[in-house]
Amino acid sequence: MAAAPSFVVEDQGETLAFLAARLRPQRRVDTHGAVVLLTGDRAYKLKRAVKFPYMDFSTVERRRAMCAAEIAINRLLAPEIYLGVAPVRRTAAGLALGEVGEAATDAVDWLVVMRRFDEEGLLDRMAERGALTPGLMAALGARIAAFHDGLPPVRGEFCTPDAYRHSVAADGRQMIEVGDRLDPPTSLRLAEAMPAALEPYVGLVARRLEAGAIRRCHGDLHLRNIVLLDGRPVPFDAIEFSERIANIDVLYDLSFALMDLCERGQRPLANRLLNEWLWRIVELPAAPHEEALALLPMFLSRRAAIRAFVDAQAAAVSGGDTARARDYQQVALSFLQPAPPRLLAIGGLSGSGKTTRALQLAPSIGRSPGAVVVRSDVERKRVAGVALEDRMPAGSYTAEASARTYAAFLARAERVLRAGHAVVLDAVFSKPEERAAAEALAARVGVPFEGLWLDVPKEVALSRVASRTGDASDATPAVVERQFGYDLGEITWKRG
């Protein structure tokens, strides 16, 4: 095996010995970039004096600046966790721990100070014990969409098509340079396959930049950086040390969590996360998020490849093995395998279980992490500018409004299909012409079509609708009663 290069540029042994004696931590957590000391109710993070190609903590001043940046960025997502920065000072009596927020000219190092949380609430641990749920993924998708919507667009040298080409190529070179800490043949395959997956879509990259999809994102949004606090998922530990890593497409930001779930065999949960995010993220007319799904295979592959590289580098520092890093290489390749799109339309009266069935079937359709579920109930509220949980104003359900909803609904599905991603349509489809329009969409795009019609007894539909809470559908028992009187015409779709 090749000798591991040294990325450590300064000995922090004195500081670590002082902190161990001063804080008496219950546990110490080591990563390639930091040492975290866990006490009763606090966590103290010391940035390692390391210099990687992608991360520079090589001087005391650099570490101070990065501690301050970490607080500023993470308070956007997790203000309840991040308390501030504290100095480790050199005094006449020796080292001393300063207060949070204290300025110090005699600091030998700096700490990020956080409130400690129950680590069993970390989503990676919850995944390991099978505790993640679709409801939790829905909450996470909504939280990430709101975060992304609140970020201003950014421009710069890291966001152009040429920058994409350069960084994707650099990812491949880095894997090759790691040598046999990764699997060299797989590194070579990825170094060829990832740029090839990007090249057809460099025009889309340019449109996404112009449309404002590039933002100062979390940058490291995998399950270990999300924790359940008071019943809600809270992302933390956002990237502070690299504008290149953090100034990214919002879909690429989401892709880390999607990749992490898929790598753990949790594709249905990844599908739920993606769909909730797509339902809630504010549209960018010049470069819709559905259009960006053409980039998703490359995004997912790149996330897995970078994870392989970072894990291999961490193993070089810690002396651990690289088996998991090599597994990530195989996952990265799997995301680039073709899976042709298709269109499944699910119709039925309100309360027939369309959305439940759509979300059950979507993960197994098409490429990772499964089909996009396009719902007429969601589209209706997006067109009207109404939050998904709020009811539409009185008088909103006119024939004209319904026609606009269906047109927008099918247009969104077409964008997804043309991006190479499968679609499940979820709507009542009570009129023959609406069902015909769905079939015509598949024919126009050139993808296979399947129609599924759900029948349930009226009593079941009434009970389901009456018990709904927090759903995009505004259907009431009175609506169900009216629908059961509709003339549906001939239904040729498979009944289920």
PLY file of the C-alpha trace (Angstrom):
ply
format ascii 1.0
element vertex 496
property float x
property float y
property float z
element edge 495
property int vertex1
property int vertex2
end_header
0.00 0.00 0.00
1.23 3.51 -0.80
2.48 5.60 2.10
-0.13 7.97 3.50
0.78 11.64 2.90
0.92 13.96 5.90
-1.68 16.73 5.90
-0.98 17.86 9.49
0.99 21.12 9.59
1.12 21.91 13.31
1.28 19.99 16.59
-1.82 20.73 18.70
-0.93 18.24 21.40
-0.49 20.87 24.11
-3.88 22.42 23.41
-5.62 19.05 23.32
-3.99 17.98 26.60
-5.10 21.24 28.23
-8.66 20.88 26.98
-8.85 17.28 28.17
-7.75 18.35 31.66
-9.90 21.50 31.73
-13.12 20.12 30.27
-12.86 16.48 31.37
-14.91 15.41 28.36
-17.12 12.37 28.52
-16.10 11.49 24.98
-13.80 12.62 22.21
-14.76 12.42 18.53
-12.01 12.63 15.91
-12.53 13.47 12.25
-10.04 14.39 9.56
-10.80 18.09 10.11
-11.66 18.45 13.79
-11.58 17.10 17.32
-14.87 17.40 19.20
-14.90 17.14 23.00
-18.28 16.27 24.50
-19.07 17.35 28.05
-22.35 17.16 29.97
-24.25 19.83 28.04
-21.68 21.30 25.65
-19.64 20.27 22.63
-16.31 21.98 21.94
-14.89 21.67 18.43
-11.20 22.28 17.78
-10.31 22.51 14.12
-7.30 20.38 13.29
-4.18 22.13 11.99
-4.41 20.43 8.60
-4.16 21.52 5.01
-5.97 19.49 2.37
-6.49 20.57 -1.24
-10.09 21.39 -0.35
-9.74 22.56 3.29
-7.16 24.84 4.90
-6.95 25.13 8.72
-3.18 25.57 8.70
-2.82 28.74 10.84
-4.33 30.00 14.08
-5.84 33.00 12.31
-7.31 30.77 9.62
-8.88 28.55 12.28
-10.32 31.60 14.09
-11.90 32.87 10.87
-13.32 29.45 10.05
-14.79 29.08 13.56
-16.58 32.41 13.12
-17.77 31.38 9.66
-19.08 28.08 11.02
-21.18 29.91 13.60
-22.57 32.39 11.06
-23.54 29.76 8.50
-24.99 27.20 10.88
-27.11 29.66 12.83
-29.24 29.92 9.68
-30.23 26.28 10.12
-29.58 25.39 13.77
-29.49 28.47 16.03
-30.45 26.31 18.99
-27.17 24.38 18.67
-24.51 26.98 17.85
-23.51 29.21 20.80
-20.38 30.97 19.55
-16.57 30.99 19.41
-14.23 30.82 22.42
-10.43 31.29 22.51
-7.80 29.07 24.05
-5.45 31.73 25.45
-1.80 31.73 26.44
-1.41 33.35 29.88
1.46 33.69 32.34
-0.01 30.73 34.24
-0.36 28.61 31.12
-3.26 27.91 28.78
-6.73 29.17 29.70
-10.18 28.75 28.15
-11.83 32.07 27.33
-15.53 32.90 27.25
-17.80 32.57 24.23
-17.53 35.78 22.23
-14.35 36.94 23.93
-11.76 38.72 21.79
-8.20 37.57 22.45
-4.85 38.64 21.06
-3.06 35.88 22.92
-5.08 32.96 21.54
-3.21 29.85 20.53
-6.37 28.30 19.11
-10.13 28.72 18.89
-13.17 26.55 19.60
-16.66 26.37 18.22
-18.96 25.98 21.24
-22.26 24.18 20.80
-25.09 22.82 22.87
-24.79 19.06 23.08
-27.65 16.94 21.78
-28.62 13.30 22.05
-26.55 11.58 19.39
-29.15 8.85 19.07
-31.17 11.52 17.25
-28.60 11.74 14.44
-30.29 10.56 11.27
-27.47 8.17 10.37
-27.97 6.38 13.68
-31.73 6.41 13.20
-31.20 4.87 9.78
-29.06 2.11 11.28
-31.81 1.11 13.70
-34.62 1.49 11.14
-36.15 4.54 12.83
-36.41 6.87 9.83
-39.94 7.34 8.51
-41.61 8.86 5.44
-43.11 11.54 7.70
-39.67 12.52 8.92
-38.44 12.71 5.32
-41.40 14.91 4.43
-40.52 17.27 7.28
-36.89 17.30 6.20
-37.80 18.03 2.58
-39.95 20.95 3.67
-37.18 22.26 5.95
-34.51 22.08 3.26
-36.78 23.68 0.64
-37.49 26.60 2.99
-33.76 26.98 3.69
-32.91 26.97 -0.01
-35.67 29.45 -0.80
-34.30 31.84 1.82
-30.80 31.95 0.34
-29.80 34.65 -2.15
-28.45 33.55 -5.53
-24.69 33.78 -5.90
-22.38 34.04 -8.88
-18.68 33.60 -9.24
-15.84 31.54 -10.55
-17.08 28.26 -9.03
-20.50 28.30 -10.71
-19.88 28.38 -14.47
-20.01 25.44 -16.89
-16.22 25.50 -17.19
-15.92 25.46 -13.40
-18.22 22.42 -13.31
-16.04 20.68 -15.90
-12.92 21.52 -13.93
-14.25 20.41 -10.54
-15.75 17.15 -11.82
-12.47 16.36 -13.57
-10.59 17.25 -10.38
-12.75 14.82 -8.40
-11.66 12.07 -10.76
-8.00 13.01 -10.55
-8.13 13.09 -6.75
-9.48 9.55 -6.62
-6.74 8.36 -8.96
-4.09 10.15 -6.90
-5.31 8.43 -3.73
-3.91 5.27 -5.28
-4.71 1.89 -3.78
-6.48 3.32 -0.74
-9.35 3.24 -3.25
-9.89 0.69 -6.02
-7.74 2.03 -8.90
-9.77 0.52 -11.79
-12.98 1.95 -10.36
-11.31 5.32 -9.84
-10.39 5.33 -13.54
-13.93 4.41 -14.59
-15.43 7.17 -12.50
-12.88 9.68 -13.75
-14.20 8.98 -17.25
-17.90 8.44 -16.49
-18.65 11.53 -14.39
-17.41 14.09 -16.95
-19.26 12.15 -19.65
-22.48 12.37 -17.61
-22.03 16.15 -17.25
-21.10 17.10 -20.79
-24.55 16.85 -22.46
-25.95 19.24 -19.86
-23.44 22.07 -19.66
-26.04 24.36 -21.25
-28.40 23.48 -18.43
-25.66 24.32 -15.93
-25.43 27.79 -17.50
-29.21 28.26 -17.35
-29.30 27.22 -13.71
-26.66 29.84 -12.91
-28.55 32.57 -14.75
-31.85 31.55 -13.13
-30.48 31.85 -9.58
-30.25 28.17 -8.63
-26.67 28.53 -7.35
-26.70 29.55 -3.69
-24.50 29.49 -0.60
-25.85 26.13 0.55
-25.19 23.71 3.41
-22.70 21.81 1.29
-22.39 18.66 3.44
-25.99 17.57 3.87
-25.63 13.88 4.69
-27.51 12.03 7.43
-24.77 12.38 10.05
-25.19 16.15 9.79
-28.92 16.13 10.54
-30.36 15.58 14.02
-33.86 15.15 15.37
-34.52 17.90 17.95
-37.93 18.26 19.58
-39.43 16.03 16.91
-38.10 17.93 13.90
-35.05 17.35 11.68
-32.35 20.02 12.07
-29.40 20.15 9.64
-26.14 21.33 11.21
-22.37 21.34 10.52
-22.67 23.17 7.21
-19.50 23.78 5.19
-17.72 26.92 6.32
-14.26 26.43 4.85
-14.83 26.46 1.08
-16.89 28.69 -1.19
-16.18 26.23 -3.98
-17.85 23.41 -2.06
-20.74 25.46 -0.66
-21.67 27.69 -3.63
-23.65 25.03 -5.47
-26.93 24.21 -7.18
-29.65 23.69 -4.60
-30.44 20.28 -6.10
-26.80 19.27 -5.69
-27.06 20.30 -2.03
-30.07 18.01 -1.55
-28.31 15.23 -3.45
-25.99 14.37 -0.56
-28.91 13.31 1.65
-30.49 11.47 -1.29
-27.24 9.61 -1.99
-26.75 8.77 1.68
-30.23 7.25 1.92
-29.81 5.27 -1.31
-26.39 3.96 -0.24
-28.01 2.68 2.96
-30.71 0.83 1.02
-33.37 3.42 1.86
-34.45 4.40 -1.65
-38.15 4.80 -0.66
-37.15 7.37 1.96
-34.91 9.15 -0.54
-37.82 9.25 -2.96
-40.09 10.77 -0.32
-37.46 13.40 0.48
-36.99 14.35 -3.16
-40.71 14.61 -3.83
-41.45 16.75 -0.78
-38.60 19.10 -1.73
-39.89 19.37 -5.31
-43.43 20.05 -4.13
-42.32 22.93 -1.94
-39.28 24.59 -3.53
-40.11 27.90 -5.22
-40.07 27.59 -8.99
-37.36 29.14 -11.16
-39.13 29.81 -14.48
-35.90 30.24 -16.46
-34.54 26.85 -15.33
-37.16 24.79 -13.49
-36.01 22.39 -10.83
-37.64 19.52 -12.72
-35.41 20.29 -15.70
-32.39 20.04 -13.40
-33.23 16.39 -12.75
-31.21 15.70 -15.90
-28.17 16.47 -13.75
-29.26 14.29 -10.83
-27.45 11.06 -11.83
-24.18 12.99 -12.07
-24.95 14.85 -8.82
-25.60 11.60 -6.96
-22.58 9.87 -8.46
-20.35 12.80 -7.61
-21.59 12.88 -4.02
-20.74 9.21 -3.61
-17.36 9.60 -5.30
-16.42 12.54 -3.08
-17.51 10.56 -0.03
-15.21 7.75 -1.18
-12.31 10.18 -1.50
-12.94 11.90 1.85
-13.31 8.57 3.66
-10.05 7.39 2.12
-8.32 10.58 3.29
-9.77 10.19 6.78
-8.47 6.63 6.87
-5.03 7.95 5.95
-5.09 10.23 9.01
-6.59 7.69 11.42
-4.91 4.57 10.10
-8.28 2.87 9.48
-9.26 0.70 6.53
-10.90 1.94 3.33
-13.51 -0.76 2.69
-16.42 1.65 3.06
-14.70 4.17 0.79
-14.45 1.51 -1.91
-18.13 0.68 -1.43
-18.95 4.32 -2.13
-17.07 4.04 -5.42
-19.40 1.24 -6.52
-22.42 3.25 -5.45
-21.12 6.18 -7.50
-20.97 3.98 -10.59
-24.46 2.60 -9.99
-26.06 6.03 -10.17
-24.80 6.44 -13.74
-26.47 3.26 -15.02
-29.29 4.10 -17.47
-32.94 3.59 -16.46
-35.36 4.83 -19.14
-38.25 7.02 -17.94
-41.89 6.06 -18.08
-45.22 7.59 -17.11
-47.68 6.07 -14.67
-50.98 7.92 -14.16
-53.11 7.14 -11.11
-56.71 8.33 -11.12
-59.68 7.92 -8.82
-62.17 9.94 -6.85
-61.08 11.79 -3.72
-60.30 9.39 -0.89
-59.46 6.51 -3.20
-55.82 6.41 -2.01
-54.10 7.90 -5.08
-51.31 9.72 -3.26
-50.64 6.80 -0.93
-50.37 4.44 -3.90
-48.26 6.91 -5.89
-45.74 7.24 -3.07
-45.66 3.47 -2.63
-44.94 2.80 -6.30
-42.66 5.74 -7.14
-39.42 4.45 -5.51
-39.33 1.37 -7.74
-39.81 3.26 -11.02
-36.98 4.67 -13.12
-33.60 5.86 -12.00
-32.55 6.73 -8.46
-34.23 7.61 -6.24
-37.40 6.71 -8.17
-40.18 8.55 -9.94
-41.28 12.12 -9.33
-44.87 12.25 -8.09
-46.69 15.13 -9.79
-49.90 15.91 -7.87
-52.76 18.04 -9.14
-53.51 19.11 -5.54
-49.98 20.47 -5.17
-50.01 22.08 -8.61
-53.31 23.84 -7.91
-51.85 25.55 -4.85
-48.57 26.36 -6.56
-50.44 28.05 -9.41
-52.50 30.04 -6.91
-49.55 30.88 -4.64
-51.16 29.15 -1.65
-49.17 27.16 0.93
-49.77 23.42 0.67
-51.28 23.22 4.16
-53.68 26.16 3.57
-57.10 25.85 1.99
-57.80 27.51 -1.33
-60.06 30.59 -1.14
-63.77 30.16 -1.72
-64.67 30.01 -5.39
-61.28 28.66 -6.47
-62.56 25.37 -7.87
-64.00 26.62 -11.16
-63.83 24.82 -14.50
-61.35 27.43 -15.76
-59.13 27.04 -12.69
-59.24 23.27 -13.06
-58.17 23.53 -16.70
-55.23 25.76 -15.72
-54.23 23.32 -13.00
-54.26 20.33 -15.32
-52.28 22.22 -17.98
-49.60 23.21 -15.44
-49.67 19.71 -13.94
-48.99 18.05 -17.31
-46.37 20.66 -18.24
-44.47 19.89 -15.04
-44.65 16.17 -15.76
-43.34 16.76 -19.27
-40.33 18.65 -17.92
-39.52 15.73 -15.62
-39.86 13.16 -18.41
-37.72 15.17 -20.82
-35.06 15.34 -18.09
-34.94 11.54 -18.24
-36.81 10.92 -14.99
-39.91 8.77 -14.49
-43.22 10.33 -13.42
-46.25 9.22 -11.45
-49.25 11.48 -12.11
-51.70 11.79 -9.19
-55.07 13.38 -9.98
-58.78 12.58 -10.03
-58.83 12.27 -13.84
-62.62 12.20 -13.76
-63.01 13.33 -17.39
-62.13 11.16 -20.39
-60.28 14.07 -22.00
-58.06 14.41 -18.92
-57.13 10.75 -19.11
-56.53 11.08 -22.84
-54.23 14.07 -22.25
-52.06 11.99 -19.90
-51.77 9.23 -22.49
-50.99 11.80 -25.20
-48.20 13.23 -23.04
-46.47 9.86 -22.91
-46.83 9.43 -26.68
-45.50 12.93 -27.35
-42.41 12.43 -25.19
-41.93 8.85 -26.36
-42.12 6.96 -23.07
-44.18 3.93 -22.00
-47.54 4.70 -20.38
-49.63 2.90 -17.80
-52.93 4.10 -16.36
-54.25 2.90 -13.02
-57.76 3.66 -11.73
-58.52 3.21 -8.03
-62.02 2.23 -6.91
-63.13 2.27 -3.26
-66.58 2.19 -1.67
-68.02 5.63 -0.97
-68.00 4.99 2.78
-64.25 4.34 2.70
-63.59 7.50 0.67
-65.73 9.59 3.03
-63.92 8.24 6.08
-60.47 8.88 4.60
-61.26 12.42 3.54
-62.85 13.29 6.89
-59.72 12.17 8.76
-57.14 14.07 6.67
-54.91 16.67 8.29
-52.06 18.76 6.87
-52.56 17.51 3.31
-52.47 19.49 0.06
-55.94 18.18 -0.85
-58.91 20.39 0.02
-61.45 17.62 -0.61
-64.26 17.35 1.95
-66.96 14.72 2.46
-69.30 16.99 0.49
-66.88 16.92 -2.44
-66.77 13.13 -2.27
-70.56 12.97 -2.36
-70.62 15.11 -5.52
-67.86 13.11 -7.20
-69.70 9.84 -6.73
-72.39 11.32 -8.94
-70.00 12.13 -11.83
-70.36 10.55 -15.27
-66.82 9.24 -15.62
-67.21 7.87 -19.13
-65.41 4.74 -20.22
-62.41 3.94 -18.04
-59.86 1.91 -19.94
-57.12 2.13 -17.33
-56.30 -0.88 -15.20
-58.42 -0.93 -12.08
-56.73 -1.44 -8.75
0 1
1 2
2 3
3 4
4 5
5 6
6 7
7 8
8 9
9 10
10 11
11 12
12 13
13 14
14 15
15 16
16 17
17 18
18 19
19 20
20 21
21 22
22 23
23 24
24 25
25 26
26 27
27 28
28 29
29 30
30 31
31 32
32 33
33 34
34 35
35 36
36 37
37 38
38 39
39 40
40 41
41 42
42 43
43 44
44 45
45 46
46 47
47 48
48 49
49 50
50 51
51 52
52 53
53 54
54 55
55 56
56 57
57 58
58 59
59 60
60 61
61 62
62 63
63 64
64 65
65 66
66 67
67 68
68 69
69 70
70 71
71 72
72 73
73 74
74 75
75 76
76 77
77 78
78 79
79 80
80 81
81 82
82 83
83 84
84 85
85 86
86 87
87 88
88 89
89 90
90 91
91 92
92 93
93 94
94 95
95 96
96 97
97 98
98 99
99 100
100 101
101 102
102 103
103 104
104 105
105 106
106 107
107 108
108 109
109 110
110 111
111 112
112 113
113 114
114 115
115 116
116 117
117 118
118 119
119 120
120 121
121 122
122 123
123 124
124 125
125 126
126 127
127 128
128 129
129 130
130 131
131 132
132 133
133 134
134 135
135 136
136 137
137 138
138 139
139 140
140 141
141 142
142 143
143 144
144 145
145 146
146 147
147 148
148 149
149 150
150 151
151 152
152 153
153 154
154 155
155 156
156 157
157 158
158 159
159 160
160 161
161 162
162 163
163 164
164 165
165 166
166 167
167 168
168 169
169 170
170 171
171 172
172 173
173 174
174 175
175 176
176 177
177 178
178 179
179 180
180 181
181 182
182 183
183 184
184 185
185 186
186 187
187 188
188 189
189 190
190 191
191 192
192 193
193 194
194 195
195 196
196 197
197 198
198 199
199 200
200 201
201 202
202 203
203 204
204 205
205 206
206 207
207 208
208 209
209 210
210 211
211 212
212 213
213 214
214 215
215 216
216 217
217 218
218 219
219 220
220 221
221 222
222 223
223 224
224 225
225 226
226 227
227 228
228 229
229 230
230 231
231 232
232 233
233 234
234 235
235 236
236 237
237 238
238 239
239 240
240 241
241 242
242 243
243 244
244 245
245 246
246 247
247 248
248 249
249 250
250 251
251 252
252 253
253 254
254 255
255 256
256 257
257 258
258 259
259 260
260 261
261 262
262 263
263 264
264 265
265 266
266 267
267 268
268 269
269 270
270 271
271 272
272 273
273 274
274 275
275 276
276 277
277 278
278 279
279 280
280 281
281 282
282 283
283 284
284 285
285 286
286 287
287 288
288 289
289 290
290 291
291 292
292 293
293 294
294 295
295 296
296 297
297 298
298 299
299 300
300 301
301 302
302 303
303 304
304 305
305 306
306 307
307 308
308 309
309 310
310 311
311 312
312 313
313 314
314 315
315 316
316 317
317 318
318 319
319 320
320 321
321 322
322 323
323 324
324 325
325 326
326 327
327 328
328 329
329 330
330 331
331 332
332 333
333 334
334 335
335 336
336 337
337 338
338 339
339 340
340 341
341 342
342 343
343 344
344 345
345 346
346 347
347 348
348 349
349 350
350 351
351 352
352 353
353 354
354 355
355 356
356 357
357 358
358 359
359 360
360 361
361 362
362 363
363 364
364 365
365 366
366 367
367 368
368 369
369 370
370 371
371 372
372 373
373 374
374 375
375 376
376 377
377 378
378 379
379 380
380 381
381 382
382 383
383 384
384 385
385 386
386 387
387 388
388 389
389 390
390 391
391 392
392 393
393 394
394 395
395 396
396 397
397 398
398 399
399 400
400 401
401 402
402 403
403 404
404 405
405 406
406 407
407 408
408 409
409 410
410 411
411 412
412 413
413 414
414 415
415 416
416 417
417 418
418 419
419 420
420 421
421 422
422 423
423 424
424 425
425 426
426 427
427 428
428 429
429 430
430 431
431 432
432 433
433 434
434 435
435 436
436 437
437 438
438 439
439 440
440 441
441 442
442 443
443 444
444 445
445 446
446 447
447 448
448 449
449 450
450 451
451 452
452 453
453 454
454 455
455 456
456 457
457 458
458 459
459 460
460 461
461 462
462 463
463 464
464 465
465 466
466 467
467 468
468 469
469 470
470 471
471 472
472 473
473 474
474 475
475 476
476 477
477 478
478 479
479 480
480 481
481 482
482 483
483 484
484 485
485 486
486 487
487 488
488 489
489 490
490 491
491 492
492 493
493 494
494 495
